[in-house]
Amino acid sequence: MMAGLRARSMMRVAAMAPSLLLLLMAVAVAPMGVQAQAQTLMAVEHVGLPSEQPARYSNAFDEASLLQKILDIEARACQEACLAMGECKAMFHYRLTSGSTRCHLLSKTGSPAATGLVSTSAVKIPQNQVSLRCNSFNDLNKACVSGCAVGRCFFSTCIVNSNSRPLVDGTTCANGDNDGVCSQAVDWSAAPSLIGYSVTASGSNAENEHLRFSTAFDATKILAKLTGVASFEACTKACDADPDCAGVFAWEHSSDLLGLECRLLSDTGTLIPTSTTSFSLSKAATSRFDLHYIGTGANEATSRRFSTAFDAAHVLSKFNDATAEDCARACVADPACAGFVQVDFGSTLQCRTLDDLGVDGGVPTTTLSLSYALST
């Protein structure tokens, strides 16, 4: 971020809806045999922290691409502002350590770039049209599961005039009063992308080694069992709510069930061979840390960092091309580490682990950085 960055116009908008990490607007679907109305959509392309590979648009802070900067606005309202502006091609939304937010409406996205911010980058997909001519359940399946544009697919509302029945790819369309919403069975064919978690192993659904956590069926390590869960996200949210949870074993207990069973584990153990259809999900090391300060890269009162971030006497280690997860793992591995700072120098993300976090309240900074303290 450049201190001299100024948007062409600024406005303050009250928060309109809860923040969303996945901003998916449903494709409008007309009755069978009728072409749907054209509708503009937005889809998330990049997520910042706490994902393992935090990214943003390279033009997020490019003055030439910045159409408008909106203060104190939630992600849904930021999306709606972009949809309402014809020139807007994408939005970049991020949160400051103070809790306030910023929304940047962009005319160009640029390329993917690493970031140290808690952020969401979403692109506008204009004039998406879906033609529905549902003369068979195969056609219904294609229409109901997704409307595709520019290689991105979205779940759709479907209108049906028959009883609910399974569709050809395992998706079911539950209907009532002649309309319903498509709900997809758990997809075991591709490893899920989950914020704050990494897929450590896959079972019989993997092409190569079939592995799982060794503690998946160890009663002494199982904190809880959840059955009939609709998504992997539901499993990880349950794990997030338990500070003792180190990971999740999600598996297909029965192929007759729509959903999955997940086991919350206090210890993930090692990896062992398995015949189960499953994913073994490790909770990110960053979950053991609290984000204390965000350096916004601008000369703002809220831009702060640990006072010892650049004090050689307190820097235990420093290394480049580091994600927040890399930093967290390095800190956890060193008993002397009290926290770390991840600094975005533009050309690289640098991690600095610290044995002392300095003065309370931190210090002002113009660096783009994140200061994490080990949770107590």
MITOR-825371 format. One record per residue (C-alpha): residue number from 1; x, z negated, y negated; residue in one letter. Coordinates in pm, 1 decimal. Layout:
# MITOR-825371
+-----+----------+----------+----------+-----+
|   n |        X |        Z |        Y | res |
+-----+----------+----------+----------+-----+
| NUM |        X |        Z |        Y |   A |
...
+-----+----------+----------+----------+-----+
# end
This chain:
# MITOR-825371
+-----+----------+----------+----------+-----+
|   n |        X |        Z |        Y | res |
+-----+----------+----------+----------+-----+
|   1 |      0.0 |      0.0 |      0.0 |   M |
|   2 |    125.7 |     73.7 |   -347.9 |   M |
|   3 |     75.2 |   -177.5 |   -626.3 |   A |
|   4 |    -27.6 |    106.2 |   -855.2 |   G |
|   5 |   -300.0 |    224.2 |   -622.7 |   L |
|   6 |   -630.9 |    255.0 |   -807.5 |   R |
|   7 |   -951.6 |    412.1 |   -687.0 |   A |
|   8 |  -1129.8 |    667.2 |   -898.8 |   R |
|   9 |  -1419.4 |    428.3 |   -925.3 |   S |
|  10 |  -1489.8 |     72.7 |   -816.7 |   M |
|  11 |  -1806.7 |   -115.5 |   -747.9 |   M |
|  12 |  -1912.0 |   -444.6 |   -593.7 |   R |
|  13 |  -2175.0 |   -429.0 |   -321.5 |   V |
|  14 |  -2333.8 |   -726.9 |   -149.2 |   A |
|  15 |  -2285.5 |   -752.7 |    227.6 |   A |
|  16 |  -2570.1 |   -566.7 |    396.0 |   M |
|  17 |  -2514.8 |   -618.6 |    769.6 |   A |
|  18 |  -2282.2 |   -787.5 |   1019.8 |   P |
|  19 |  -1940.2 |   -633.6 |   1065.6 |   S |
|  20 |  -1917.3 |   -387.0 |   1351.8 |   L |
|  21 |  -1605.6 |   -278.1 |   1536.5 |   L |
|  22 |  -1790.3 |      5.4 |   1704.7 |   L |
|  23 |  -1993.6 |    194.7 |   1447.9 |   L |
|  24 |  -2203.9 |    428.2 |   1658.5 |   L |
|  25 |  -2512.8 |    587.8 |   1512.3 |   M |
|  26 |  -2750.2 |    715.4 |   1780.6 |   A |
|  27 |  -2809.5 |   1089.4 |   1799.1 |   V |
|  28 |  -3169.7 |   1166.8 |   1710.3 |   A |
|  29 |  -3342.8 |   1321.3 |   2009.8 |   V |
|  30 |  -3666.4 |   1513.4 |   1976.9 |   A |
|  31 |  -3939.4 |   1551.1 |   2239.3 |   P |
|  32 |  -3852.2 |   1773.2 |   2533.2 |   M |
|  33 |  -3820.7 |   2138.8 |   2448.3 |   G |
|  34 |  -3784.7 |   2067.7 |   2076.8 |   V |
|  35 |  -3456.3 |   2087.6 |   1888.1 |   Q |
|  36 |  -3352.2 |   1762.2 |   1726.0 |   A |
|  37 |  -3307.0 |   1740.1 |   1351.0 |   Q |
|  38 |  -2949.4 |   1771.2 |   1228.9 |   A |
|  39 |  -2801.5 |   1429.5 |   1168.0 |   Q |
|  40 |  -2468.7 |   1313.2 |   1035.4 |   T |
|  41 |  -2283.3 |   1063.3 |   1251.0 |   L |
|  42 |  -1980.0 |    839.3 |   1221.5 |   M |
|  43 |  -1746.5 |    733.7 |   1499.6 |   A |
|  44 |  -1464.2 |    482.1 |   1506.7 |   V |
|  45 |  -1129.0 |    652.8 |   1564.4 |   E |
|  46 |   -889.1 |    363.2 |   1501.0 |   H |
|  47 |   -904.9 |    -15.8 |   1513.4 |   V |
|  48 |   -644.2 |   -243.1 |   1356.6 |   G |
|  49 |   -566.4 |   -592.9 |   1468.9 |   L |
|  50 |   -621.5 |   -760.6 |   1705.5 |   P |
|  51 |   -602.2 |   -448.0 |   1924.7 |   S |
|  52 |   -276.2 |   -396.1 |   2112.1 |   E |
|  53 |   -204.6 |    -69.3 |   1931.8 |   Q |
|  54 |   -345.1 |   -130.7 |   1583.1 |   P |
|  55 |   -382.1 |    190.6 |   1386.2 |   A |
|  56 |   -543.2 |    334.7 |   1073.6 |   R |
|  57 |   -563.9 |    663.1 |    886.4 |   Y |
|  58 |   -237.7 |    751.3 |    711.6 |   S |
|  59 |   -440.0 |    840.0 |    400.1 |   N |
|  60 |   -616.9 |    502.5 |    387.4 |   A |
|  61 |   -420.2 |    404.2 |     75.7 |   F |
|  62 |   -345.0 |    754.6 |    -54.4 |   D |
|  63 |   -471.0 |    774.4 |   -412.4 |   E |
|  64 |   -528.9 |   1148.8 |   -385.0 |   A |
|  65 |   -761.3 |   1096.5 |    -85.8 |   S |
|  66 |   -936.5 |    783.3 |   -213.5 |   L |
|  67 |  -1281.7 |    868.3 |   -350.8 |   L |
|  68 |  -1402.1 |    515.2 |   -403.8 |   Q |
|  69 |  -1293.9 |    156.3 |   -340.5 |   K |
|  70 |  -1573.8 |    -94.4 |   -281.4 |   I |
|  71 |  -1515.2 |   -469.1 |   -288.3 |   L |
|  72 |  -1678.8 |   -738.6 |    -74.0 |   D |
|  73 |  -1869.5 |   -512.7 |    162.0 |   I |
|  74 |  -1918.2 |   -527.4 |    537.7 |   E |
|  75 |  -1833.9 |   -245.3 |    776.8 |   A |
|  76 |  -2191.1 |   -122.9 |    828.6 |   R |
|  77 |  -2249.6 |    -97.5 |    453.2 |   A |
|  78 |  -1913.8 |     79.4 |    414.1 |   C |
|  79 |  -2025.2 |    333.3 |    673.0 |   Q |
|  80 |  -2357.8 |    383.9 |    495.6 |   E |
|  81 |  -2178.3 |    437.6 |    164.5 |   A |
|  82 |  -1970.0 |    715.0 |    321.5 |   C |
|  83 |  -2276.0 |    875.9 |    478.8 |   L |
|  84 |  -2444.8 |    876.9 |    137.2 |   A |
|  85 |  -2152.4 |   1052.0 |    -34.2 |   M |
|  86 |  -2119.5 |   1422.1 |     36.5 |   G |
|  87 |  -1745.7 |   1433.7 |    -37.5 |   E |
|  88 |  -1668.7 |   1140.9 |    192.8 |   C |
|  89 |  -1510.1 |   1247.0 |    522.5 |   K |
|  90 |  -1412.2 |    903.8 |    653.9 |   A |
|  91 |  -1408.2 |    532.2 |    577.6 |   M |
|  92 |  -1140.8 |    264.1 |    606.9 |   F |
|  93 |  -1259.9 |    -97.3 |    611.3 |   H |
|  94 |  -1032.3 |   -403.1 |    619.0 |   Y |
|  95 |  -1052.9 |   -778.6 |    571.5 |   R |
|  96 |   -830.2 |  -1007.0 |    364.2 |   L |
|  97 |   -723.2 |  -1355.2 |    469.8 |   T |
|  98 |   -956.3 |  -1497.7 |    204.6 |   S |
|  99 |  -1249.0 |  -1348.7 |    393.2 |   G |
| 100 |  -1322.6 |  -1083.4 |    131.4 |   S |
| 101 |  -1327.5 |   -720.3 |    237.8 |   T |
| 102 |  -1234.1 |   -376.4 |    107.7 |   R |
| 103 |  -1393.1 |    -39.9 |    181.9 |   C |
| 104 |  -1208.7 |    285.2 |    107.4 |   H |
| 105 |  -1408.0 |    609.0 |    110.3 |   L |
| 106 |  -1176.4 |    899.9 |    188.5 |   L |
| 107 |  -1183.3 |   1275.5 |    136.3 |   S |
| 108 |   -905.6 |   1321.8 |    395.0 |   K |
| 109 |   -796.4 |   1109.4 |    688.9 |   T |
| 110 |   -440.8 |   1226.7 |    745.3 |   G |
| 111 |   -283.8 |   1135.7 |   1077.8 |   S |
| 112 |   -288.1 |    812.1 |   1282.2 |   P |
| 113 |    -56.5 |    543.0 |   1141.7 |   A |
| 114 |     35.4 |    195.1 |   1260.7 |   A |
| 115 |   -114.2 |    -94.0 |   1067.6 |   T |
| 116 |    -87.4 |   -468.1 |   1039.8 |   G |
| 117 |   -439.1 |   -514.8 |    904.5 |   L |
| 118 |   -765.0 |   -624.8 |   1062.7 |   V |
| 119 |   -940.8 |   -295.3 |   1003.5 |   S |
| 120 |  -1170.6 |    -17.3 |   1120.5 |   T |
| 121 |  -1128.8 |    355.8 |   1055.5 |   S |
| 122 |  -1430.6 |    579.3 |   1116.0 |   A |
| 123 |  -1478.9 |    952.8 |   1067.7 |   V |
| 124 |  -1791.5 |   1142.7 |    966.2 |   K |
| 125 |  -1917.0 |   1402.9 |   1213.0 |   I |
| 126 |  -2152.7 |   1629.3 |   1018.6 |   P |
| 127 |  -2452.4 |   1832.3 |   1125.5 |   Q |
| 128 |  -2463.9 |   1731.7 |   1490.6 |   N |
| 129 |  -2751.2 |   1913.1 |   1659.7 |   Q |
| 130 |  -2877.6 |   1856.2 |   2011.0 |   V |
| 131 |  -3108.6 |   2109.3 |   2175.3 |   S |
| 132 |  -3328.2 |   1952.6 |   2444.6 |   L |
| 133 |  -3493.6 |   2175.5 |   2701.9 |   R |
| 134 |  -3553.3 |   1927.0 |   2981.1 |   C |
| 135 |  -3699.4 |   2125.4 |   3268.5 |   N |
| 136 |  -3516.0 |   1919.9 |   3529.5 |   S |
| 137 |  -3372.9 |   1572.9 |   3572.9 |   F |
| 138 |  -3028.1 |   1722.9 |   3552.4 |   N |
| 139 |  -3115.6 |   1851.0 |   3205.4 |   D |
| 140 |  -3263.0 |   1513.6 |   3117.7 |   L |
| 141 |  -2942.4 |   1350.0 |   3229.8 |   N |
| 142 |  -2732.0 |   1572.5 |   3008.6 |   K |
| 143 |  -2957.3 |   1516.6 |   2709.5 |   A |
| 144 |  -3016.7 |   1146.3 |   2754.8 |   C |
| 145 |  -2661.8 |   1037.3 |   2825.4 |   V |
| 146 |  -2499.0 |   1187.0 |   2519.6 |   S |
| 147 |  -2504.2 |   1434.8 |   2239.5 |   G |
| 148 |  -2157.7 |   1579.5 |   2190.9 |   C |
| 149 |  -1985.7 |   1710.8 |   1881.6 |   A |
| 150 |  -1620.5 |   1773.9 |   1809.6 |   V |
| 151 |  -1531.7 |   1628.7 |   2147.3 |   G |
| 152 |  -1694.6 |   1291.2 |   2075.0 |   R |
| 153 |  -2000.4 |   1175.1 |   2267.3 |   C |
| 154 |  -2268.8 |    927.5 |   2169.0 |   F |
| 155 |  -2541.8 |    751.3 |   2361.3 |   F |
| 156 |  -2881.6 |    881.5 |   2256.9 |   S |
| 157 |  -3241.1 |    774.3 |   2243.5 |   T |
| 158 |  -3436.9 |    972.7 |   2500.3 |   C |
| 159 |  -3803.1 |   1064.9 |   2512.1 |   I |
| 160 |  -3940.3 |   1111.1 |   2862.6 |   V |
| 161 |  -4282.5 |   1172.8 |   3011.8 |   N |
| 162 |  -4215.8 |   1053.5 |   3363.6 |   S |
| 163 |  -4134.7 |    732.9 |   3543.6 |   N |
| 164 |  -3792.7 |    579.3 |   3508.6 |   S |
| 165 |  -3556.9 |    703.5 |   3776.9 |   R |
| 166 |  -3179.6 |    726.1 |   3828.0 |   P |
| 167 |  -3005.7 |   1020.3 |   3666.2 |   L |
| 168 |  -2738.3 |   1225.2 |   3837.4 |   V |
| 169 |  -2433.2 |   1035.5 |   3709.8 |   D |
| 170 |  -2565.3 |    685.4 |   3778.7 |   G |
| 171 |  -2721.2 |    647.6 |   3436.2 |   T |
| 172 |  -3080.0 |    524.3 |   3425.4 |   T |
| 173 |  -3335.0 |    587.1 |   3155.4 |   C |
| 174 |  -3583.2 |    300.4 |   3131.9 |   A |
| 175 |  -3900.3 |    416.4 |   2960.6 |   N |
| 176 |  -4210.5 |    255.5 |   2820.6 |   G |
| 177 |  -4482.3 |    420.5 |   2614.0 |   D |
| 178 |  -4312.5 |    751.4 |   2688.5 |   N |
| 179 |  -3987.5 |    668.5 |   2519.3 |   D |
| 180 |  -3688.7 |    458.8 |   2611.6 |   G |
| 181 |  -3320.0 |    401.1 |   2568.6 |   V |
| 182 |  -3049.1 |    519.6 |   2801.6 |   C |
| 183 |  -2835.5 |    248.8 |   2957.5 |   S |
| 184 |  -2526.0 |    342.5 |   3151.5 |   Q |
| 185 |  -2411.8 |    182.8 |   3473.6 |   A |
| 186 |  -2058.6 |     41.8 |   3469.8 |   V |
| 187 |  -1802.2 |    320.4 |   3471.2 |   D |
| 188 |  -1523.1 |    232.5 |   3714.2 |   W |
| 189 |  -1349.6 |    569.4 |   3684.4 |   S |
| 190 |  -1160.6 |    492.9 |   3362.0 |   A |
| 191 |   -986.3 |    176.2 |   3248.4 |   A |
| 192 |  -1181.9 |     13.3 |   2964.7 |   P |
| 193 |  -1033.2 |    -22.8 |   2617.0 |   S |
| 194 |  -1105.7 |   -380.2 |   2509.5 |   L |
| 195 |   -997.5 |   -552.7 |   2191.7 |   I |
| 196 |   -769.0 |   -844.7 |   2269.8 |   G |
| 197 |   -722.8 |   -755.2 |   2637.6 |   Y |
| 198 |   -507.2 |   -526.2 |   2847.6 |   S |
| 199 |   -586.5 |   -377.2 |   3188.2 |   V |
| 200 |   -314.9 |   -527.3 |   3405.4 |   T |
| 201 |   -433.1 |   -373.5 |   3733.1 |   A |
| 202 |   -705.5 |   -157.5 |   3887.4 |   S |
| 203 |   -848.1 |   -180.6 |   4238.5 |   G |
| 204 |   -968.2 |     92.8 |   4474.1 |   S |
| 205 |  -1101.8 |    283.9 |   4173.7 |   N |
| 206 |   -741.7 |    361.3 |   4069.7 |   A |
| 207 |   -557.6 |    674.6 |   4177.1 |   E |
| 208 |   -232.0 |    497.2 |   4253.7 |   N |
| 209 |   -171.0 |    134.3 |   4351.6 |   E |
| 210 |   -480.4 |    -74.2 |   4423.4 |   H |
| 211 |   -402.0 |   -419.5 |   4284.1 |   L |
| 212 |   -572.7 |   -731.5 |   4147.9 |   R |
| 213 |   -492.4 |  -1080.1 |   4019.8 |   F |
| 214 |   -389.4 |  -1303.4 |   4311.1 |   S |
| 215 |   -612.2 |  -1583.0 |   4176.8 |   T |
| 216 |   -933.1 |  -1376.6 |   4162.5 |   A |
| 217 |  -1078.1 |  -1556.3 |   4466.6 |   F |
| 218 |   -897.0 |  -1888.5 |   4423.8 |   D |
| 219 |  -1166.3 |  -2149.4 |   4355.0 |   A |
| 220 |   -914.9 |  -2375.7 |   4179.7 |   T |
| 221 |   -843.5 |  -2104.7 |   3918.9 |   K |
| 222 |  -1198.2 |  -1976.9 |   3860.7 |   I |
| 223 |  -1350.3 |  -2124.3 |   3545.5 |   L |
| 224 |  -1680.8 |  -1939.0 |   3575.8 |   A |
| 225 |  -1856.7 |  -1653.2 |   3756.4 |   K |
| 226 |  -2092.6 |  -1418.6 |   3572.3 |   L |
| 227 |  -2308.4 |  -1183.0 |   3779.6 |   T |
| 228 |  -2513.8 |   -879.3 |   3683.2 |   G |
| 229 |  -2312.7 |   -840.1 |   3363.4 |   V |
| 230 |  -2383.7 |   -513.3 |   3183.0 |   A |
| 231 |  -2039.8 |   -447.7 |   3034.3 |   S |
| 232 |  -1673.6 |   -542.4 |   3039.4 |   F |
| 233 |  -1714.0 |   -659.1 |   2679.7 |   E |
| 234 |  -1959.4 |   -927.1 |   2794.0 |   A |
| 235 |  -1693.0 |  -1058.6 |   3032.2 |   C |
| 236 |  -1419.3 |  -1071.9 |   2770.6 |   T |
| 237 |  -1648.3 |  -1237.2 |   2515.3 |   K |
| 238 |  -1712.7 |  -1514.2 |   2767.2 |   A |
| 239 |  -1337.5 |  -1548.8 |   2818.1 |   C |
| 240 |  -1281.8 |  -1560.5 |   2442.0 |   D |
| 241 |  -1523.8 |  -1851.9 |   2420.4 |   A |
| 242 |  -1317.8 |  -2058.4 |   2667.4 |   D |
| 243 |   -972.2 |  -2161.5 |   2539.4 |   P |
| 244 |   -858.1 |  -2220.8 |   2898.9 |   D |
| 245 |   -937.7 |  -1862.9 |   3003.2 |   C |
| 246 |   -624.0 |  -1654.6 |   3060.7 |   A |
| 247 |   -789.1 |  -1342.6 |   3195.1 |   G |
| 248 |  -1086.9 |  -1179.8 |   3364.9 |   V |
| 249 |  -1132.8 |  -1030.0 |   3709.8 |   F |
| 250 |  -1419.3 |   -778.9 |   3682.7 |   A |
| 251 |  -1534.9 |   -627.3 |   4010.3 |   W |
| 252 |  -1820.6 |   -441.6 |   4175.5 |   E |
| 253 |  -1962.9 |   -714.1 |   4397.5 |   H |
| 254 |  -2229.4 |   -478.5 |   4531.9 |   S |
| 255 |  -2276.2 |   -109.9 |   4466.2 |   S |
| 256 |  -2653.4 |   -175.1 |   4468.4 |   D |
| 257 |  -2628.5 |   -383.7 |   4151.6 |   L |
| 258 |  -2642.2 |   -227.1 |   3808.3 |   L |
| 259 |  -2362.9 |   -416.7 |   3641.1 |   G |
| 260 |  -2068.9 |   -616.1 |   3762.8 |   L |
| 261 |  -1944.2 |   -962.1 |   3844.3 |   E |
| 262 |  -1670.9 |  -1111.4 |   3633.5 |   C |
| 263 |  -1463.3 |  -1418.2 |   3705.4 |   R |
| 264 |  -1298.8 |  -1610.9 |   3425.1 |   L |
| 265 |   -955.9 |  -1731.7 |   3535.4 |   L |
| 266 |   -741.2 |  -2017.6 |   3409.4 |   S |
| 267 |   -434.3 |  -1852.1 |   3563.6 |   D |
| 268 |   -397.4 |  -1484.9 |   3654.9 |   T |
| 269 |   -116.1 |  -1540.3 |   3905.3 |   G |
| 270 |     62.7 |  -1233.3 |   4036.8 |   T |
| 271 |    -60.2 |   -890.2 |   4141.5 |   L |
| 272 |   -153.1 |   -829.0 |   4505.6 |   I |
| 273 |   -307.1 |   -535.2 |   4697.3 |   P |
| 274 |   -687.9 |   -515.1 |   4706.0 |   T |
| 275 |   -969.7 |   -303.2 |   4845.0 |   S |
| 276 |  -1211.9 |   -408.7 |   4570.5 |   T |
| 277 |  -1344.8 |   -180.6 |   4299.4 |   T |
| 278 |  -1215.6 |   -380.5 |   4007.1 |   S |
| 279 |  -1018.6 |   -426.3 |   3687.5 |   F |
| 280 |   -789.9 |   -722.4 |   3620.9 |   S |
| 281 |   -789.5 |   -795.1 |   3247.5 |   L |
| 282 |   -526.7 |  -1011.4 |   3078.5 |   S |
| 283 |   -610.4 |  -1190.2 |   2754.5 |   K |
| 284 |   -372.9 |  -1094.7 |   2475.7 |   A |
| 285 |    -97.9 |  -1338.3 |   2384.6 |   A |
| 286 |   -220.6 |  -1317.7 |   2024.0 |   T |
| 287 |   -523.1 |  -1523.3 |   2129.7 |   S |
| 288 |   -290.1 |  -1825.3 |   2128.1 |   R |
| 289 |   -220.0 |  -1777.3 |   1757.7 |   F |
| 290 |   -412.7 |  -1822.5 |   1434.6 |   D |
| 291 |   -383.0 |  -1565.4 |   1156.6 |   L |
| 292 |   -291.6 |  -1768.1 |    846.2 |   H |
| 293 |   -206.5 |  -1505.6 |    584.4 |   Y |
| 294 |   -240.9 |  -1134.2 |    517.8 |   I |
| 295 |      0.1 |   -953.4 |    290.2 |   G |
| 296 |   -205.7 |   -666.1 |    151.2 |   T |
| 297 |     89.0 |   -467.9 |     18.2 |   G |
| 298 |    -46.7 |   -500.2 |   -334.3 |   A |
| 299 |     12.4 |   -740.2 |   -620.4 |   N |
| 300 |   -299.8 |   -945.5 |   -550.4 |   E |
| 301 |   -354.7 |  -1321.4 |   -563.2 |   A |
| 302 |   -478.3 |  -1322.3 |   -203.9 |   T |
| 303 |   -167.6 |  -1145.6 |    -70.8 |   S |
| 304 |     46.2 |  -1415.3 |     98.6 |   R |
| 305 |    293.2 |  -1476.7 |    383.6 |   R |
| 306 |    495.6 |  -1758.3 |    540.4 |   F |
| 307 |    767.6 |  -1869.1 |    296.8 |   S |
| 308 |   1031.4 |  -1853.8 |    574.0 |   T |
| 309 |    957.6 |  -1494.3 |    679.0 |   A |
| 310 |   1282.3 |  -1364.7 |    527.7 |   F |
| 311 |   1486.5 |  -1685.3 |    551.7 |   D |
| 312 |   1770.4 |  -1616.5 |    796.7 |   A |
| 313 |   1798.3 |  -1988.4 |    871.6 |   A |
| 314 |   1451.3 |  -1987.8 |   1025.6 |   H |
| 315 |   1427.1 |  -1639.5 |   1181.2 |   V |
| 316 |   1473.1 |  -1676.5 |   1557.1 |   L |
| 317 |   1453.7 |  -1305.2 |   1631.6 |   S |
| 318 |   1353.2 |   -977.3 |   1473.6 |   K |
| 319 |   1282.9 |   -640.5 |   1630.7 |   F |
| 320 |   1119.4 |   -312.6 |   1530.1 |   N |
| 321 |    836.9 |    -96.2 |   1664.5 |   D |
| 322 |    651.5 |   -415.6 |   1748.8 |   A |
| 323 |    280.1 |   -469.2 |   1793.9 |   T |
| 324 |    129.1 |   -809.5 |   1721.2 |   A |
| 325 |    107.0 |   -857.9 |   2097.6 |   E |
| 326 |    482.6 |   -792.7 |   2131.0 |   D |
| 327 |    545.5 |  -1053.6 |   1862.5 |   C |
| 328 |    313.8 |  -1306.3 |   2025.9 |   A |
| 329 |    477.3 |  -1266.2 |   2366.3 |   R |
| 330 |    824.0 |  -1309.5 |   2217.9 |   A |
| 331 |    712.9 |  -1624.4 |   2037.7 |   C |
| 332 |    542.8 |  -1773.9 |   2344.5 |   V |
| 333 |    860.2 |  -1711.7 |   2545.4 |   A |
| 334 |   1070.9 |  -1916.8 |   2299.4 |   D |
| 335 |    994.8 |  -2292.8 |   2299.6 |   P |
| 336 |   1138.1 |  -2319.7 |   1946.9 |   A |
| 337 |    896.2 |  -2063.1 |   1803.3 |   C |
| 338 |    623.2 |  -2191.3 |   1571.5 |   A |
| 339 |    485.3 |  -1854.6 |   1466.2 |   G |
| 340 |    571.4 |  -1503.4 |   1360.2 |   F |
| 341 |    532.1 |  -1248.2 |   1084.1 |   V |
| 342 |    463.0 |   -881.4 |   1151.8 |   Q |
| 343 |    574.6 |   -664.7 |    859.6 |   V |
| 344 |    470.6 |   -303.3 |    802.7 |   D |
| 345 |    766.4 |   -125.3 |    640.9 |   F |
| 346 |    595.1 |    212.5 |    665.8 |   G |
| 347 |    851.2 |    364.7 |    899.6 |   S |
| 348 |    824.6 |     76.9 |   1145.5 |   T |
| 349 |    639.5 |   -242.9 |   1226.2 |   L |
| 350 |    890.2 |   -528.2 |   1241.7 |   Q |
| 351 |    838.5 |   -861.1 |   1414.6 |   C |
| 352 |   1006.7 |  -1182.4 |   1292.8 |   R |
| 353 |    967.4 |  -1496.4 |   1505.7 |   T |
| 354 |   1013.1 |  -1823.9 |   1317.7 |   L |
| 355 |   1104.1 |  -2182.7 |   1404.9 |   D |
| 356 |    948.7 |  -2311.9 |   1080.5 |   D |
| 357 |    658.2 |  -2171.1 |    881.2 |   L |
| 358 |    760.3 |  -2311.5 |    544.6 |   G |
| 359 |    545.5 |  -2455.3 |    269.9 |   V |
| 360 |    173.1 |  -2514.1 |    299.1 |   D |
| 361 |    -26.3 |  -2233.3 |    145.2 |   G |
| 362 |    250.4 |  -1977.7 |    196.7 |   G |
| 363 |    395.3 |  -1771.9 |    -85.3 |   V |
| 364 |    279.0 |  -1460.4 |   -273.1 |   P |
| 365 |    400.7 |  -1129.8 |   -131.6 |   T |
| 366 |    375.1 |   -757.7 |   -199.4 |   T |
| 367 |    462.3 |   -674.9 |    161.2 |   T |
| 368 |    206.4 |   -542.5 |    406.8 |   L |
| 369 |    224.6 |   -822.8 |    661.3 |   S |
| 370 |     47.6 |  -1065.3 |    892.1 |   L |
| 371 |    154.6 |  -1428.3 |    935.1 |   S |
| 372 |     53.5 |  -1595.3 |   1262.2 |   Y |
| 373 |     96.0 |  -1962.2 |   1357.9 |   A |
| 374 |     90.4 |  -2092.3 |   1713.6 |   L |
| 375 |   -243.0 |  -2266.5 |   1769.4 |   S |
| 376 |   -221.2 |  -2642.7 |   1800.4 |   T |
+-----+----------+----------+----------+-----+
# end
